[in-house]
Amino acid sequence: MKLVTWNIEKGKRWALLQQCFSHPSISAADILCLNEVDEGMARSGNLRIAHEIGDRLGMQVIFGKAFKEFTKGIGDDELLAPGDNTTAIQGNAILTRLPILSSENLLLPACFDHSKRIEKRDGNRHALIARFDCGQGRTVTVANAHLEVFGTARCRAVQMRFLLERLGEGPAIVTGDFNSNTFSRGSAWHIGRSVAVLAFTNARARVAAPWRHEPLFNELRSAGFLWQSFNDDKPTCSVELASLEDRVRAPAFVRRLILGRYSVLPLRLDFICCRGLKAATPGHTITDLPCQPSDHLPITCDLVL
């Protein structure tokens, strides 16, 4: 089966996103896992983005709500979007061509209050879990997770452990946006430590190998999951440090020092991790899209039970 995972950045660049559906890996996907998926948000034309994609690709859709949005978003491209929100929901989705046996929208342990952000929300991070019939009496469980970016690395490990404990036995895939940036946020202490790492260490080398610094990968390993053959080492999301919300907490001279060293960090945030499956061909990051509708790149792998 061909699996694709992609954080589509809400689907807010819908016209560009549609141009990517003809890409061979996306059009041929048996399972398509999506993070940051809008339903009824003005910034994405008040569309049910997951169902729009499912209709165009001829796939069944499972959608799981994560947040109720109280604003139009963040940044001028979202705040100035014409019209008002309708249902105002963001979540995760799994699209598939396989028979669906069951699904669950799992609320992950909270480690950040999203109502304190500029982008006001009610809700928290979720993992969407589905079980599929692969034929001949075989099944596979897929968990599409979006872990916390505003918390600590330890928090992401707690969320991952909570998810893994609820997967059960048998072949399984854990995928999605792990936000494995290797830094901790959420308090002045954690932000201060992260700023020091950025200012005085080789942060580029650090973010290129998140499994060395993010304990969530220890949780995956302990539960029998591997990631090495299902992913390459390319970044999936490059972040401009000057645009981060937390930048205002650092003194001006420290900000200048960091930005003088690197203005952009190429992060590996998205992963495919498997237990009881192997890669028919090595997993890879899709870098040849016809356009760039999201701040993340999709990743894909052909899997065999």
C-alpha positions as CSV (number, residue, x, y, z in Angstrom):
1,M,0.0,0.0,0.0
2,K,1.2,3.5,-0.8
3,L,1.0,5.9,2.2
4,V,1.3,9.6,2.0
5,T,1.5,12.0,5.0
6,W,1.1,15.8,4.7
7,N,0.5,18.8,6.9
8,I,-1.4,20.9,4.4
9,E,-1.3,24.1,6.5
10,K,-5.1,24.3,6.8
11,G,-5.7,24.0,3.1
12,K,-5.7,27.8,2.9
13,R,-4.0,27.9,-0.5
14,W,-6.7,25.7,-2.0
15,A,-6.1,26.7,-5.6
16,L,-2.4,25.6,-5.3
17,L,-3.3,22.5,-3.3
18,Q,-5.6,21.3,-6.1
19,Q,-2.7,21.4,-8.5
20,C,-0.8,18.8,-6.4
21,F,-3.5,16.1,-6.6
22,S,-2.2,14.9,-10.0
23,H,1.3,14.2,-8.6
24,P,1.9,10.4,-9.1
25,S,2.5,9.7,-5.4
26,I,-0.6,11.6,-4.2
27,S,-3.0,10.4,-6.9
28,A,-2.0,6.8,-6.4
29,A,-2.1,6.9,-2.5
30,D,-4.0,4.1,-0.8
31,I,-3.9,6.0,2.5
32,L,-3.5,9.8,2.7
33,C,-3.0,11.2,6.2
34,L,-3.5,15.0,6.5
35,N,-2.8,17.4,9.4
36,E,-4.1,20.9,9.9
37,V,-7.3,20.4,7.9
38,D,-9.9,23.1,7.9
39,E,-13.7,22.8,7.9
40,G,-15.7,26.0,7.5
41,M,-12.8,28.5,7.9
42,A,-12.8,31.7,5.8
43,R,-9.1,31.4,5.1
44,S,-9.8,28.2,3.2
45,G,-13.0,29.4,1.5
46,N,-15.2,27.8,4.2
47,L,-14.7,24.5,2.4
48,R,-14.7,21.0,4.1
49,I,-11.2,20.6,2.9
50,A,-10.8,16.8,3.6
51,H,-14.0,16.0,1.8
52,E,-13.1,18.2,-1.1
53,I,-9.9,16.3,-1.5
54,G,-11.6,12.9,-1.0
55,D,-14.1,13.8,-3.8
56,R,-11.3,14.7,-6.2
57,L,-9.2,11.6,-5.5
58,G,-12.1,9.2,-5.1
59,M,-11.2,8.3,-1.5
60,Q,-13.2,7.6,1.6
61,V,-12.7,10.3,4.3
62,I,-12.3,10.1,8.1
63,F,-12.1,13.5,9.8
64,G,-11.3,14.2,13.4
65,K,-11.8,17.6,15.1
66,A,-8.9,19.0,17.1
67,F,-9.8,22.7,17.6
68,K,-12.8,25.0,17.5
69,E,-11.4,28.3,16.1
70,F,-12.5,31.6,17.6
71,T,-10.6,33.8,15.2
72,K,-9.9,33.8,11.5
73,G,-6.3,32.8,12.1
74,I,-3.0,34.5,12.3
75,G,-1.2,36.6,9.8
76,D,-2.7,38.9,7.2
77,D,-3.4,36.2,4.7
78,E,-5.8,34.6,7.2
79,L,-7.1,37.6,9.1
80,L,-8.0,39.5,5.9
81,A,-9.6,36.5,4.2
82,P,-13.0,37.6,2.9
83,G,-16.2,36.4,4.7
84,D,-16.6,34.9,8.1
85,N,-16.0,31.5,9.5
86,T,-18.9,29.0,9.5
87,T,-18.2,25.8,11.4
88,A,-14.7,27.0,12.3
89,I,-13.0,23.7,12.9
90,Q,-9.5,22.4,12.4
91,G,-8.4,18.8,12.7
92,N,-6.8,15.7,11.1
93,A,-8.0,13.5,8.3
94,I,-7.3,10.0,6.9
95,L,-8.4,9.4,3.3
96,T,-8.3,5.8,2.1
97,R,-9.1,3.3,-0.7
98,L,-9.2,0.4,1.8
99,P,-12.2,-0.9,3.6
100,I,-12.6,0.9,7.0
101,L,-13.2,-1.4,10.0
102,S,-13.2,1.2,12.8
103,S,-12.0,4.7,13.7
104,E,-11.3,6.8,16.8
105,N,-10.4,10.5,17.4
106,L,-8.1,10.2,20.4
107,L,-7.6,13.3,22.6
108,L,-3.9,13.5,23.5
109,P,-2.7,14.7,27.0
110,A,-2.7,18.5,27.1
111,C,0.5,20.4,27.8
112,F,-0.3,23.9,26.4
113,D,-3.4,26.2,26.8
114,H,-4.2,27.2,23.2
115,S,-6.6,29.9,24.4
116,K,-3.6,32.0,25.4
117,R,-2.3,32.4,21.8
118,I,-3.2,35.1,19.4
119,E,-5.0,32.5,17.4
120,K,-7.7,31.7,20.1
121,R,-8.9,28.0,20.1
122,D,-10.9,25.6,22.2
123,G,-9.5,22.1,22.1
124,N,-6.2,20.3,22.0
125,R,-4.0,18.0,20.0
126,H,-5.5,14.7,18.7
127,A,-4.5,11.5,16.9
128,L,-6.9,10.0,14.4
129,I,-6.8,6.2,14.6
130,A,-8.3,3.9,11.9
131,R,-8.2,0.2,11.3
132,F,-8.3,-1.1,7.8
133,D,-9.0,-4.4,6.0
134,C,-6.0,-5.4,3.8
135,G,-7.6,-8.6,2.5
136,Q,-7.0,-12.3,3.3
137,G,-7.9,-11.7,6.9
138,R,-5.2,-9.1,7.5
139,T,-5.6,-5.7,9.1
140,V,-3.5,-2.7,9.7
141,T,-4.0,0.2,12.2
142,V,-3.0,3.7,11.2
143,A,-2.6,6.5,13.7
144,N,-2.3,10.0,12.2
145,A,-0.9,12.3,15.0
146,H,-0.3,16.0,15.3
147,L,1.8,16.5,18.4
148,E,2.2,19.7,20.4
149,V,4.6,22.4,19.0
150,F,4.2,24.9,21.9
151,G,5.1,22.4,24.6
152,T,8.3,20.6,25.6
153,A,10.0,17.6,24.0
154,R,9.1,15.6,27.0
155,C,5.4,16.6,26.5
156,R,5.5,15.2,23.0
157,A,7.0,12.0,24.4
158,V,4.1,11.8,26.8
159,Q,1.6,12.3,24.0
160,M,3.3,9.6,21.9
161,R,3.3,7.1,24.8
162,F,-0.4,7.7,25.4
163,L,-1.1,7.0,21.8
164,L,1.0,3.9,21.5
165,E,-0.6,2.4,24.6
166,R,-4.0,2.6,22.8
167,L,-3.0,1.0,19.5
168,G,-3.3,-2.6,20.5
169,E,-1.3,-5.5,18.8
170,G,-0.5,-6.2,15.2
171,P,0.8,-4.3,12.2
172,A,0.5,-0.6,12.7
173,I,1.6,2.8,11.3
174,V,2.2,5.9,13.4
175,T,2.6,8.9,11.2
176,G,1.9,12.7,10.9
177,D,3.4,15.9,12.1
178,F,5.4,15.1,15.2
179,N,6.6,18.7,15.6
180,S,10.0,17.1,16.4
181,N,11.9,20.4,16.3
182,T,14.1,19.3,19.3
183,F,13.3,22.5,21.3
184,S,11.0,23.1,24.2
185,R,8.6,25.9,24.6
186,G,5.7,26.8,26.8
187,S,7.4,28.7,29.7
188,A,10.1,31.4,30.1
189,W,12.5,28.8,31.4
190,H,12.1,26.4,28.4
191,I,12.2,29.3,25.9
192,G,15.4,30.7,27.5
193,R,17.1,27.3,27.2
194,S,16.0,26.9,23.6
195,V,17.3,30.4,22.8
196,A,20.7,29.5,24.4
197,V,20.8,26.3,22.2
198,L,20.1,28.4,19.1
199,A,22.7,31.0,20.0
200,F,25.6,28.9,21.1
201,T,25.3,25.4,19.6
202,N,25.1,23.9,16.1
203,A,21.3,24.0,15.8
204,R,21.4,22.9,12.1
205,A,23.0,19.6,13.0
206,R,20.6,19.2,15.9
207,V,17.4,19.5,13.9
208,A,18.7,17.3,11.2
209,A,18.6,14.3,13.6
210,P,15.6,14.8,15.8
211,W,15.6,11.2,17.0
212,R,18.7,12.0,19.0
213,H,17.0,14.8,21.0
214,E,13.3,14.0,21.0
215,P,12.4,11.3,23.6
216,L,9.2,10.5,21.6
217,F,11.4,8.3,19.4
218,N,12.5,6.2,22.4
219,E,8.8,5.6,23.0
220,L,8.3,4.5,19.4
221,R,11.4,2.2,19.6
222,S,10.2,0.6,22.9
223,A,6.8,-0.2,21.3
224,G,8.5,-2.0,18.3
225,F,8.2,0.8,15.7
226,L,11.0,1.7,13.3
227,W,11.4,4.8,11.1
228,Q,14.8,4.5,9.4
229,S,13.8,2.8,6.1
230,F,10.4,4.6,5.9
231,N,11.9,8.1,5.7
232,D,14.8,10.0,4.2
233,D,16.8,12.7,5.9
234,K,15.4,15.7,4.0
235,P,13.7,18.6,5.9
236,T,9.9,18.7,5.6
237,C,9.4,22.3,7.0
238,S,11.8,25.2,6.9
239,V,11.0,27.8,9.6
240,E,12.0,31.5,9.5
241,L,13.2,32.3,13.0
242,A,12.3,36.0,12.7
243,S,8.6,35.0,12.4
244,L,8.3,32.9,15.5
245,E,5.9,34.1,18.2
246,D,8.5,33.5,21.0
247,R,11.1,35.8,19.5
248,V,9.9,38.7,21.6
249,R,10.9,36.9,24.7
250,A,14.6,37.1,23.8
251,P,16.6,40.3,24.2
252,A,17.3,42.2,21.0
253,F,21.0,41.5,21.0
254,V,20.3,37.7,21.4
255,R,17.9,37.8,18.5
256,R,20.5,39.6,16.3
257,L,23.1,37.0,17.3
258,I,20.8,34.1,16.4
259,L,19.6,35.6,13.1
260,G,23.2,36.4,12.2
261,R,24.0,32.7,12.5
262,Y,20.9,31.4,10.6
263,S,17.7,33.0,9.7
264,V,16.0,29.7,8.6
265,L,16.1,26.3,10.2
266,P,15.3,23.3,8.0
267,L,13.3,20.9,10.3
268,R,12.3,17.3,9.9
269,L,8.9,17.3,11.6
270,D,6.9,14.7,9.6
271,F,7.6,10.9,9.9
272,I,6.3,7.5,8.9
273,C,6.9,4.9,11.6
274,C,5.9,1.2,11.3
275,R,5.6,-2.0,13.2
276,G,5.0,-5.3,11.4
277,L,5.5,-3.7,8.0
278,K,8.5,-3.2,5.7
279,A,9.3,-0.6,3.0
280,A,8.9,-2.0,-0.5
281,T,10.9,1.0,-1.6
282,P,12.6,3.5,0.7
283,G,10.4,6.3,2.0
284,H,11.1,9.7,0.7
285,T,10.1,13.4,0.9
286,I,8.1,14.6,-2.1
287,T,10.2,17.6,-3.4
288,D,8.8,17.8,-7.0
289,L,5.4,19.2,-6.4
290,P,4.2,21.6,-9.1
291,C,3.7,24.4,-6.5
292,Q,4.0,25.0,-2.8
293,P,0.6,25.1,-1.1
294,S,1.9,24.4,2.4
295,D,4.8,25.2,4.7
296,H,5.3,21.4,4.9
297,L,6.3,18.9,2.2
298,P,4.5,15.6,2.0
299,I,6.3,12.3,2.6
300,T,5.5,8.9,1.2
301,C,6.4,5.2,1.4
302,D,5.3,2.0,-0.3
303,L,4.5,-0.5,2.5
304,V,4.2,-4.3,2.6
305,L,2.8,-6.3,5.5
